[in-house]
């Protein structure tokens, strides 16, 4: 079992001052699910506000949080994605509730929307704080290069459909590092990932001018045991809060079950329960296991970022 990274004390005020001195151009809070990312990003934002009020930085300087969560972009998917919007208080947030449930918002759209939000926050004289656990979204925001808007290729998809899943995974691995992200919930996701990877291999990437180039990464760290306990408690709470009813409402609104299964985790397993594929206890058990595994893959992704030379300052929030 891989060792957890060493925790360090992150001085938030010093980090803010270094940002204002131009040492870096984005503060990013990342971490696995149930590690306290949002609360920590809000803490940073409130510290910036307090520093402004005390005259330590320019009066009126504030912070705005940009979400890096691949499912919180969808309207109506609130409990299952853990939006917990009340945690933000009056701190402005972006890239939450910007797409209709049932659609497939993609990484190209995210990078474009991130760039717009980031540029506008800077233009207002505020400090952007990126917060999330979707490693692909975080890298899209901080990589500095433009991702292509990959068009659908029906002919290619038809050819890929003929292959078995293991063959598709090997093909994808031959085109790009997988960062242990091959556990796609559906073949549909896997085929789309291959479609994008093939397109990118044939179309050189170009650099964007308005993406951050010097990000200060802070990782929220909890032990595996504590993380899994939090996941289990949170799952119980979400079920009590009406997560099943939320998914039923989405189905009743006309969203096909396949589209909800595409989103994975809560939406996959609750949909399988509501459509009679799983019994309740079976759904809950399998979902808990899947979220534990998901959190582990998130940490694997972030450690992979470190192996590529990115420094993440891990701290216990």
C-alpha positions, 0 to 999 in steps of 0.5 A: 500500500502506497504511503500517504504524502507528508503533511505540512503547515501551509501559511495562508497569509504568506501564500496570498502575499506570494500570489500578489507578488506574482510568484504564482497566478492561481491557488488550487485546492485539490484532494480526494472526495471527503477530504475537506476541499471546499471548506479549505478553499472557503477558509482561504477566501475568508482569510483574503477578505480579512487581510483586505479588511485589516489593510494587509493587502489592497482594500476591497480585494476578495477571492472567488472560487472556481469549481473543478468538479466534473459532475457539479456542472450539472443542474439538478444533480445536487445531493449526489454530487455533494454540491453543499452550496451552503459551505460557500457562504457569500463567497462567489463561486463559478462553474457549478450548475452550468449544464443541463443534466442528461447532457455530456459536458466535456473537458474542452467546454470546461477549459473554455469556461474556466478561462473565461471565469479566471480572466473575469476574476482577475479583471475584477482585481480578485484572487481566483481559487480553483477547488476540486477533485477532478484531476483531468479538469484541474490539469486542463485548467493549469496545463497552459495549452488549448484542448481541441473541441473533438467532433463526433466520429460515427465511423470511428465509433462503429469500428471501436464498438467491434472491439472488446473492452480490454482491447479498447483500454490497451489502445487508449493506453498506447495513446496517452498516460492513463493515470489509473483512470481506466475504470470507466463506468461504461463502454460509451465513456471509454470509446469517447476517450479513445475518440478524443485521444486519436484526434489529439494524436493527429492535431497538435496542441496550441498554447492558450494565453489566458490560462494560469502558468504558475499554480500553487497547489494545496492538497487536503490530506486525510488518512485512508481510514478517516476518508472511508469513514467520512465517505460512509457517513456522507453516503448515509446522510445523502440517502436520508436527504433524498438522493434516491428521490433526486435520481427518480426526479431526473428519470421522471423528467425524461433523462434516459437511465443510460445517461444517468449511469454515464455519470457514474457513482451515485447516479449509476448505482441509484439508477440501477436500483430504481430500474430494478437491477439492484436491491437497496442493500446491494446498491448501497454496499456497491456504491460505498465500495465504488466511492472508496475506490474512486477516492483512491484513484483520485489520490493516484492521479494527484501523486501522478501529477507529482511524479511529473514534477508538480509540487503539491503542498499537502496539509491537514485541513 
